[in-house]
Amino acid sequence: MASIVFLLLHWYLSLFGQTFYLHRYSAHKMFTMSKFWEKFWYMYTWITQGTSYLNARAYAILHRMHHAYSDTELDPHTPHFFKEAFTMMMHKRKIYNGVHTGTMQVEPKFDKNFPVYPVIDKIADHNITRLFFAGLYITFYAFFATEWWMFLLLPIHFLIGPIQGAIVNWAGHKYGYRNFPDEKDQSKNTLIIDFLMLGELFQNNHHHAGARPNFAAKWWEFDPVYPVIKLFHKLGMIRLIAIKY
């Protein structure tokens, strides 16, 4: 039971960092925050992602490319040119590494206005750091796993960031319904209440209004992260750009 609880905690804590900080803040700048909170959430995202840490700059650039070239050959992670999600993940990984290492040329319009902390990145991206987190996950299971099959859950911990991204990019552009059918891409809303991906599977809504902090658009849809964003705004931790949403 402890292993399942640990997996759920890791899943949702890391997913919150990805959707709140990497996606809604770093890539879209839906709200502002002080340097203190910017660095705090940068550190939070690193610690909760652990072995699968994603650099904020590279994430923001790839996501902006995704919006600009959605479901075309220039989209870094569309499912419509691949037979299965794994191949799509490998293609995205190649582009991510190219952007992150500087071996791939980036259009200037994408390469600006995101948080950059080189010292944190140097530590977080180091193989020793990733192995340290992997060791923590393995140690936890060694002490608390009660069945052999629970150890099969470890790869989810190791690759939690890319797995979450693959679910969103694959399902959110293949399965579901469209509130805004005039969008020129294949984005879809997969779930009415997105408890699995914390609002990220409202892809059609998001592609229709990319700067809107509430990914739900209809009264019967629910984005579980948006109430948290409103709370952070009221507490003064962040400042929404468009508080009407």
Rosetta blueprint (number, residue, H / E / L):
1 M L
2 A H
3 S H
4 I H
5 V H
6 F H
7 L H
8 L H
9 L H
10 H H
11 W H
12 Y H
13 L H
14 S H
15 L H
16 F H
17 G H
18 Q H
19 T H
20 F H
21 Y H
22 L H
23 H H
24 R H
25 Y H
26 S H
27 A H
28 H L
29 K L
30 M L
31 F E
32 T E
33 M E
34 S L
35 K H
36 F H
37 W H
38 E H
39 K H
40 F H
41 W H
42 Y H
43 M H
44 Y H
45 T H
46 W H
47 I H
48 T H
49 Q H
50 G H
51 T H
52 S H
53 Y L
54 L L
55 N L
56 A H
57 R H
58 A H
59 Y H
60 A H
61 I H
62 L H
63 H H
64 R H
65 M H
66 H H
67 H H
68 A H
69 Y L
70 S L
71 D L
72 T L
73 E L
74 L L
75 D L
76 P L
77 H L
78 T L
79 P H
80 H H
81 F H
82 F L
83 K L
84 E L
85 A H
86 F H
87 T H
88 M H
89 M H
90 M H
91 H H
92 K H
93 R H
94 K H
95 I H
96 Y H
97 N H
98 G H
99 V H
100 H H
101 T H
102 G L
103 T L
104 M L
105 Q L
106 V L
107 E L
108 P L
109 K L
110 F L
111 D L
112 K L
113 N L
114 F L
115 P L
116 V L
117 Y L
118 P H
119 V H
120 I H
121 D H
122 K H
123 I H
124 A H
125 D L
126 H L
127 N H
128 I H
129 T H
130 R H
131 L H
132 F H
133 F H
134 A H
135 G H
136 L H
137 Y H
138 I H
139 T H
140 F H
141 Y H
142 A H
143 F H
144 F H
145 A L
146 T L
147 E L
148 W H
149 W H
150 M H
151 F H
152 L H
153 L H
154 L H
155 P H
156 I H
157 H H
158 F H
159 L L
160 I H
161 G H
162 P H
163 I H
164 Q H
165 G H
166 A H
167 I H
168 V H
169 N H
170 W H
171 A H
172 G L
173 H L
174 K L
175 Y L
176 G L
177 Y E
178 R L
179 N L
180 F L
181 P L
182 D L
183 E L
184 K L
185 D L
186 Q L
187 S L
188 K L
189 N E
190 T L
191 L L
192 I L
193 I E
194 D L
195 F L
196 L L
197 M L
198 L L
199 G L
200 E L
201 L L
202 F E
203 Q H
204 N H
205 N H
206 H H
207 H H
208 H H
209 A L
210 G L
211 A L
212 R L
213 P L
214 N L
215 F L
216 A L
217 A L
218 K L
219 W L
220 W L
221 E L
222 F E
223 D L
224 P L
225 V L
226 Y H
227 P H
228 V H
229 I H
230 K H
231 L H
232 F H
233 H H
234 K H
235 L H
236 G L
237 M L
238 I E
239 R E
240 L E
241 I L
242 A L
243 I L
244 K L
245 Y L
